Amino acid sequence: MNAALLKLWERVQSSFWFLPSLMALGSGLLAIALVILDESHANAWLESQAWARGWMYGGDADGASDVLGIIAGSMIAMAGVVFSMTLVALSLASSQFGPRLLRNFMRDRVNQAVLGTFISTFLYSLLVLRSIRHAEDAAFVPHVSVSVSVMFALLSLGVFIFFIHHVAMSIQGNEIVARVAAELIDGIDRMAVGKAGGSAGAGGRHEATPGREHPREGQPWPVSSHTDGYLQIIDSDALLALAVRTGSVLEVVCRPGRYAIRGTPLVLVWPAQVADDTLAAEVRGAFAFGNQRTAAQDLEFPLDQLVEVAVRALSPGVNDPFTAVTCVDRLGSALTRLAEVELASPDRHDEAGTRRVLIPAYGFPQMLDAAFTPIRQCASASAPVSIRLLEVLRVIAAAASRVEDRAAVERHAQMIARATCDGLPEKDDRDAVEERLRAVMG
């Protein structure tokens, strides 16, 4: 799929307007369909059915107008309350856990669906209300449509009660951390192609196609970034088609999630003879940039969100080691999963098995550095967090089967132990740290 379309879909998923708009459109079409049904005198048939007489509205036009007016007014008022509560939750989450977590709240389908429920009920009642005719010689009461509106109002009341519960749960620290960790683990599972220790390429990367290397001789043609921003999407299919058509090899030097400065290299093209301004424009079209990182292809983004929460919790102004420990536990779950699997190589091959597109890959040592280095630097004076870091590293070390992965775990354990012991005056605390270090080293 085109990179611009993928970027648009990512933005749509993180918006408050898309799902409510779809729900409002559906309610409007339903209102028109039911009014047409009422005008076709189908309500007379329904009134003749015993099972329908108990729930259908049986009042006159004035009563129907009053009912619909009350429902419409109350729904728009409740929508305002929902919007206010959502803004309060967003403000609290931003100040306590970091502004980058706002994306997770905006992607929450419950918040979008609740807002859409009240807007849809309001629009439905308004459209049905305008169809009522009060003239004595041409009075019209859409009994079925009014009855459905009452049912929507009762449903909206239940949704409102559930929304209060959901907001109270969603702003709790453990819930926020758990949702971000689940997104990280889902990203790892999507990229996993098997258990660690199987057939893998260099660096523990699984090569989907054994293939062969296309010769890369001489100086490549650098394709520079045409804008400033974070790389969000790479359309690898478009790059592969372009490389096959031109008989070239494209090496991407900027990974999703990295910031690209205008004029810096984005892709290297081999051989340089096939490259020109037209090719450069087509290459740039396979990349989508934005003002912020997204988790679409950036596996480190949710990991950095967990690290940000932990670092904020360890700051002197907050001093909340329990939240930091929760983040460490979730990072341990994700990194243990990462140590157990082989990740699919992002490189792309042509039909002959020749590698045509080279894309920077994620590796366990790099992910471990990104996760534990900032926390270690901020937790050197916090014995509980440092000890928990070592305990989590012991679990990760037991799951790591690759030599380079285990070496990275042991290196971090030694750094944590040194930094922590230097700041602990009590011998018993230092002994506890050294005991955890020995468990990691095996």
Phi and psi in degrees as a GROMACS rama.xvg file:
@    title "Ramachandran Plot"
@    xaxis  label "Phi"
@    yaxis  label "Psi"
@TYPE xy
-58.7605  141.482  ASN-2
-60.8006  -36.5279  ALA-3
-65.3576  -38.337  ALA-4
-68.426  -38.9405  LEU-5
-63.6042  -40.1756  LEU-6
-64.5116  -41.6013  LYS-7
-62.9182  -42.439  LEU-8
-63.7863  -38.4407  TRP-9
-63.8613  -40.9397  GLU-10
-68.5414  -37.1461  ARG-11
-63.7601  -40.8487  VAL-12
-64.8223  -26.5245  GLN-13
-97.7707  16.5261  SER-14
-107.22  153.266  SER-15
-89.2016  -7.83328  PHE-16
-97.9747  -26.7534  TRP-17
-67.7858  -58.8156  PHE-18
-63.0847  -45.5134  LEU-19
-58.9184  -35.0514  PRO-20
-66.5029  -42.7323  SER-21
-61.776  -42.9483  LEU-22
-65.5747  -39.583  MET-23
-64.7949  -40.7225  ALA-24
-62.7201  -42.9667  LEU-25
-63.3092  -40.012  GLY-26
-67.4037  -35.7256  SER-27
-64.7557  -43.1294  GLY-28
-65.4467  -37.8504  LEU-29
-64.4874  -39.9854  LEU-30
-61.8663  -44.2088  ALA-31
-63.9261  -41.8158  ILE-32
-65.4897  -41.8408  ALA-33
-72.1113  -34.386  LEU-34
-64.7179  -40.7328  VAL-35
-62.1908  -39.7064  ILE-36
-61.6646  -41.9012  LEU-37
-65.6044  -39.3744  ASP-38
-68.5429  -21.9358  GLU-39
-84.403  11.3465  SER-40
65.4201  22.4458  HIS-41
-67.8768  -23.5846  ALA-42
-66.5376  -27.2165  ASN-43
-65.2282  -37.9236  ALA-44
-67.1841  -40.7712  TRP-45
-64.3409  -38.5237  LEU-46
-64.5974  -24.1618  GLU-47
-79.7768  -10.1779  SER-48
-93.8095  130.248  GLN-49
-62.9466  -37.6049  ALA-50
-68.8009  -22.8546  TRP-51
-91.8774  -25.6059  ALA-52
-65.0795  -23.9469  ARG-53
-73.7997  -25.4331  GLY-54
-115.563  -13.39  TRP-55
-76.0355  144.087  MET-56
-68.4692  132.425  TYR-57
-120.53  14.0418  GLY-58
-84.2184  -174.871  GLY-59
-91.0726  -172.253  ASP-60
-66.5711  -40.2428  ALA-61
-63.2864  -42.8749  ASP-62
-64.6046  -40.4401  GLY-63
-63.6789  -40.3372  ALA-64
-63.077  -41.5035  SER-65
-63.5856  -43.31  ASP-66
-62.7986  -48.0351  VAL-67
-66.6508  -36.9601  LEU-68
-64.091  -41.8011  GLY-69
-64.9289  -43.759  ILE-70
-63.3759  -45.5886  ILE-71
-62.9451  -44.3609  ALA-72
-64.4699  -42.2177  GLY-73
-69.2996  -34.793  SER-74
-67.0252  -42.4308  MET-75
-69.7303  -30.5997  ILE-76
-68.4553  -43.0203  ALA-77
-66.1863  -33.445  MET-78
-62.9818  -37.9886  ALA-79
-64.5663  -38.7039  GLY-80
-64.889  -43.5664  VAL-81
-61.4242  -42.9852  VAL-82
-63.3196  -41.0845  PHE-83
-65.2028  -44.2452  SER-84
-63.1208  -36.8378  MET-85
-65.4436  -41.8579  THR-86
-65.0437  -38.5252  LEU-87
-62.8823  -43.7234  VAL-88
-63.2036  -41.7702  ALA-89
-63.4756  -42.5648  LEU-90
-64.3096  -43.2605  SER-91
-64.617  -44.9132  LEU-92
-64.203  -39.1706  ALA-93
-65.0833  -43.5125  SER-94
-74.2329  -31.8557  SER-95
-93.5959  -37.0905  GLN-96
-116.326  -9.52926  PHE-97
116.67  144.143  GLY-98
-67.6109  -23.6499  PRO-99
-70.5266  -14.658  ARG-100
-80.5598  -9.02007  LEU-101
-59.951  -32.2446  LEU-102
-58.5306  -38.3791  ARG-103
-65.637  -37.8795  ASN-104
-69.9312  -37.5415  PHE-105
-71.5093  -27.2598  MET-106
-81.6419  -6.45566  ARG-107
-65.3718  115.56  ASP-108
-65.6934  -28.625  ARG-109
-64.631  -47.2227  VAL-110
-60.7633  -41.5376  ASN-111
-67.0554  -42.4068  GLN-112
-68.9398  -36.6184  ALA-113
-65.0428  -46.9542  VAL-114
-60.7925  -41.0358  LEU-115
-65.317  -31.9818  GLY-116
-62.9848  -46.5911  THR-117
-71.329  -39.6468  PHE-118
-65.2231  -39.5274  ILE-119
-66.4  -44.0409  SER-120
-63.7867  -39.557  THR-121
-61.9934  -48.4334  PHE-122
-65.0892  -40.3226  LEU-123
-60.6885  -48.2384  TYR-124
-63.9072  -37.0881  SER-125
-65.9374  -42.1615  LEU-126
-68.9522  -37.2978  LEU-127
-69.5382  -37.3437  VAL-128
-59.2603  -39.7355  LEU-129
-71.3618  -13.5259  ARG-130
-86.8775  -10.4337  SER-131
-75.3897  134.46  ILE-132
-117.316  131.35  ARG-133
-100.425  -9.13193  HIS-134
-60.4599  137.522  ALA-135
-64.5287  -36.4547  GLU-136
-82.6879  -12.8287  ASP-137
-140.433  38.736  ALA-138
-66.0227  141.663  ALA-139
-143.163  124.439  PHE-140
-123.257  114.002  VAL-141
-78.3493  84.4302  PRO-142
-59.8467  -44.7532  HIS-143
-64.6734  -44.4301  VAL-144
-63.5433  -41.1679  SER-145
-66.4955  -39.5002  VAL-146
-62.7043  -41.8088  SER-147
-64.914  -36.5646  VAL-148
-62.4993  -40.8074  SER-149
-63.2738  -40.6548  VAL-150
-63.2332  -40.9275  MET-151
-62.0773  -37.9812  PHE-152
-64.2698  -42.3328  ALA-153
-64.4402  -41.1708  LEU-154
-62.6721  -40.9528  LEU-155
-63.8249  -34.5713  SER-156
-63.4374  -42.8037  LEU-157
-64.5579  -39.3009  GLY-158
-63.6896  -38.6904  VAL-159
-64.4272  -41.7557  PHE-160
-63.2399  -43.4356  ILE-161
-63.9368  -36.6433  PHE-162
-64.2097  -40.1247  PHE-163
-59.9263  -43.9912  ILE-164
-62.8088  -42.7941  HIS-165
-64.3997  -42.6096  HIS-166
-64.82  -42.2116  VAL-167
-61.4835  -34.2222  ALA-168
-79.7804  -37.9768  MET-169
-71.6697  -20.0786  SER-170
-93.8756  1.98847  ILE-171
-76.5774  140.002  GLN-172
-57.611  -44.5063  GLY-173
-63.3948  -37.4996  ASN-174
-67.1185  -41.6629  GLU-175
-62.9753  -46.7724  ILE-176
-62.9228  -39.9403  VAL-177
-64.9147  -39.1168  ALA-178
-66.7454  -42.6095  ARG-179
-65.1845  -41.8882  VAL-180
-63.7369  -37.7909  ALA-181
-63.2854  -37.4308  ALA-182
-65.8523  -38.69  GLU-183
-65.1522  -45.5532  LEU-184
-66.1683  -37.3603  ILE-185
-61.8947  -39.2639  ASP-186
-64.2778  -39.7912  GLY-187
-64.924  -43.1881  ILE-188
-63.8781  -35.5976  ASP-189
-65.4795  -34.3703  ARG-190
-89.2266  -11.2411  MET-191
-74.9072  140.121  ALA-192
-122.879  1.19054  VAL-193
164.415  -179.33  GLY-194
-76.1885  152.103  LYS-195
-65.0904  148.263  ALA-196
98.5246  -5.41162  GLY-197
-83.2396  -161.954  GLY-198
-67.9472  120.908  SER-199
-142.338  157.252  ALA-200
-89.1045  -164.05  GLY-201
-62.9359  140.046  ALA-202
75.2741  17.1933  GLY-203
76.179  23.6153  GLY-204
-100.198  130.341  ARG-205
-77.8981  130.11  HIS-206
-98.2571  111.939  GLU-207
-61.6994  -33.5471  ALA-208
-127.619  124.915  THR-209
-53.3911  -55.0456  PRO-210
58.174  -172.112  GLY-211
-143.493  163.241  ARG-212
-85.5874  135.034  GLU-213
-79.6577  135.414  HIS-214
-59.3304  133.444  PRO-215
-122.697  98.2461  ARG-216
-119.867  149.476  GLU-217
77.1215  -169.8  GLY-218
-86.1843  133.877  GLN-219
-78.8167  165.825  PRO-220
-93.1157  118.041  TRP-221
-85.1535  129.96  PRO-222
-98.855  115.738  VAL-223
-87.7784  155.876  SER-224
-68.701  138.874  SER-225
-95.8291  3.89693  HIS-226
-153.843  168.735  THR-227
-102.841  136.877  ASP-228
156.906  177.479  GLY-229
-86.0753  132.357  TYR-230
-72.3828  119.205  LEU-231
-104.284  -43.6043  GLN-232
-134.166  136.41  ILE-233
-118.687  120.867  ILE-234
-86.6867  85.8876  ASP-235
-66.5751  -28.7543  SER-236
-63.4441  -42.2789  ASP-237
-66.5967  -38.6878  ALA-238
-65.3425  -40.8512  LEU-239
-63.7693  -45.1425  LEU-240
-61.1939  -38.727  ALA-241
-68.1677  -40.323  LEU-242
-66.6639  -39.876  ALA-243
-66.5066  -41.9975  VAL-244
-65.6393  -36.0309  ARG-245
-97.6633  -4.0058  THR-246
66.7483  35.2008  GLY-247
-117.804  173.971  SER-248
-119.074  130.712  VAL-249
-113.354  119.999  LEU-250
-108.48  112.041  GLU-251
-78.1858  127.272  VAL-252
-106.954  -2.79144  VAL-253
-119.964  122.785  CYS-254
-89.5056  149.519  ARG-255
-53.7307  133.385  PRO-256
101.687  -17.1338  GLY-257
-85.4466  152.409  ARG-258
-87.6104  128.152  TYR-259
-104.954  129.322  ALA-260
-96.926  135.813  ILE-261
-54.4114  128.208  ARG-262
94.5372  -8.8025  GLY-263
-88.0166  153.691  THR-264
-60.3446  137.401  PRO-265
-113.419  -41.9898  LEU-266
-141.455  142.256  VAL-267
-106.521  131.176  LEU-268
-110.537  125.991  VAL-269
-117.512  139.097  TRP-270
-76.1378  159.005  PRO-271
-65.9899  -21.2496  ALA-272
-65.9339  -25.7232  GLN-273
-86.5632  -8.5484  VAL-274
-88.7092  142.565  ALA-275
-154.023  -175.313  ASP-276
-65.1874  -33.6342  ASP-277
-65.7589  -44.3853  THR-278
-62.5324  -41.8768  LEU-279
-60.9798  -40.116  ALA-280
-65.0998  -40.027  ALA-281
-66.7114  -38.139  GLU-282
-63.7314  -45.7362  VAL-283
-62.1023  -30.844  ARG-284
-66.6328  -15.0643  GLY-285
-88.2318  3.36627  ALA-286
-119.684  141.118  PHE-287
-122.418  130.081  ALA-288
-115.996  160.299  PHE-289
-156.179  178.152  GLY-290
-82.841  -8.91754  ASN-291
-146.666  161.347  GLN-292
-78.847  154.286  ARG-293
-133.3  164.353  THR-294
-92.3048  8.46937  ALA-295
-57.2902  -48.7946  ALA-296
-131.911  4.66343  GLN-297
-102.504  96.8447  ASP-298
-68.291  -26.6678  LEU-299
-78.7319  -13.8249  GLU-300
-63.5984  -53.1671  PHE-301
-63.4398  -31.7999  PRO-302
-62.73  -44.037  LEU-303
-65.5812  -30.6942  ASP-304
-64.9335  -42.291  GLN-305
-63.7918  -41.2663  LEU-306
-63.3913  -39.7693  VAL-307
-62.3863  -42.6961  GLU-308
-62.3371  -42.4121  VAL-309
-65.1598  -43.4518  ALA-310
-65.7896  -40.3755  VAL-311
-62.4681  -40.3379  ARG-312
-65.1939  -28.4746  ALA-313
-88.4688  -3.42411  LEU-314
-68.8999  150.719  SER-315
-58.9193  -31.043  PRO-316
-71.1671  -25.6518  GLY-317
-103.835  -52.5022  VAL-318
51.3748  60.5932  ASN-319
-122.639  80.7145  ASP-320
-66.1837  -23.153  PRO-321
-68.348  -39.521  PHE-322
-65.1874  -38.934  THR-323
-62.494  -40.2695  ALA-324
-63.7846  -39.1384  VAL-325
-60.8987  -42.4901  THR-326
-64.1467  -40.6042  CYS-327
-62.4223  -41.2338  VAL-328
-60.7738  -44.7854  ASP-329
-68.4646  -37.7791  ARG-330
-63.326  -36.8077  LEU-331
-61.7444  -40.2437  GLY-332
-62.0698  -45.4277  SER-333
-67.8971  -43.4544  ALA-334
-71.0885  -31.6349  LEU-335
-63.7873  -42.2258  THR-336
-61.8227  -41.5383  ARG-337
-65.7076  -36.0278  LEU-338
-70.7951  -21.2613  ALA-339
-89.5769  -12.7785  GLU-340
-121.16  163.581  VAL-341
-99.8068  134.354  GLU-342
-93.7282  140.701  LEU-343
-65.1272  136.784  ALA-344
-69.6692  134.3  SER-345
-76.7123  -8.43969  PRO-346
-63.0595  150.741  ASP-347
-118.367  140.638  ARG-348
-116.554  151.909  HIS-349
-84.336  -177.381  ASP-350
-64.9364  -24.3685  GLU-351
-83.6861  -2.53856  ALA-352
89.5935  6.89648  GLY-353
-84.173  133.269  THR-354
-75.1615  118.537  ARG-355
-107.727  -30.4208  ARG-356
-124.697  122.814  VAL-357
-109.792  123.058  LEU-358
-124.572  134.796  ILE-359
-55.861  134.168  PRO-360
-103.535  155.994  ALA-361
-84.9322  139.099  TYR-362
-129.751  156.933  GLY-363
-61.3156  -47.6453  PHE-364
-57.7725  -40.031  PRO-365
-67.1889  -41.293  GLN-366
-65.7101  -38.2732  MET-367
-64.5888  -41.7246  LEU-368
-60.8236  -45.8008  ASP-369
-64.0924  -30.6598  ALA-370
-82.4582  -47.2549  ALA-371
-99.5367  -22.4161  PHE-372
-62.0031  -51.5019  THR-373
-62.5537  -38.605  PRO-374
-68.0376  -41.4804  ILE-375
-60.8937  -41.3122  ARG-376
-66.0337  -29.9908  GLN-377
-93.747  -15.1624  CYS-378
-105.956  12.0457  ALA-379
-62.765  -26.0391  SER-380
-97.7957  3.83823  ALA-381
-113.497  101.202  SER-382
-61.9482  -43.4074  ALA-383
-59.4737  -41.786  PRO-384
-70.4986  -41.8696  VAL-385
-64.0636  -41.9784  SER-386
-64.1421  -39.5181  ILE-387
-66.8918  -35.2775  ARG-388
-58.9454  -44.3827  LEU-389
-67.0666  -37.72  LEU-390
-65.0637  -39.7342  GLU-391
-68.417  -38.6601  VAL-392
-62.9867  -31.9096  LEU-393
-63.9326  -40.897  ARG-394
-66.7427  -42.0004  VAL-395
-65.0383  -40.5144  ILE-396
-62.1609  -36.0213  ALA-397
-66.7523  -27.3386  ALA-398
-90.0985  -16.4148  ALA-399
-79.8159  120.465  ALA-400
-104.673  -18.7756  SER-401
-84.008  141.634  ARG-402
-61.0308  -44.7412  VAL-403
-67.4248  -30.6057  GLU-404
-69.185  -46.1375  ASP-405
-64.8371  -37.227  ARG-406
-62.3045  -38.8603  ALA-407
-65.3964  -40.2235  ALA-408
-63.6646  -45.1403  VAL-409
-65.4736  -37.1152  GLU-410
-62.2765  -43.7729  ARG-411
-66.993  -38.7085  HIS-412
-61.179  -41.97  ALA-413
-66.4071  -40.246  GLN-414
-65.2679  -41.8733  MET-415
-63.5879  -43.5533  ILE-416
-64.1495  -41.9384  ALA-417
-64.5627  -46.9711  ARG-418
-65.1156  -36.2737  ALA-419
-75.2645  -45.1409  THR-420
-63.1914  -32.6587  CYS-421
-65.3389  -25.2024  ASP-422
-105.506  5.64643  GLY-423
-105.551  116.519  LEU-424
-77.6119  -24.651  PRO-425
-85.8355  132.421  GLU-426
-65.5566  -38.629  LYS-427
-61.442  -38.0973  ASP-428
-66.0147  -41.7272  ASP-429
-65.5935  -36.8269  ARG-430
-64.2188  -38.4313  ASP-431
-63.7014  -40.1412  ALA-432
-65.6695  -45.4425  VAL-433
-65.1718  -32.489  GLU-434
-64.1237  -42.9852  GLU-435
-66.9205  -34.6342  ARG-436
-64.9817  -42.7817  LEU-437
-62.7613  -34.9819  ARG-438
-66.3161  -35.5633  ALA-439
-69.4434  -43.7424  VAL-440
-70.1573  -15.962  MET-441
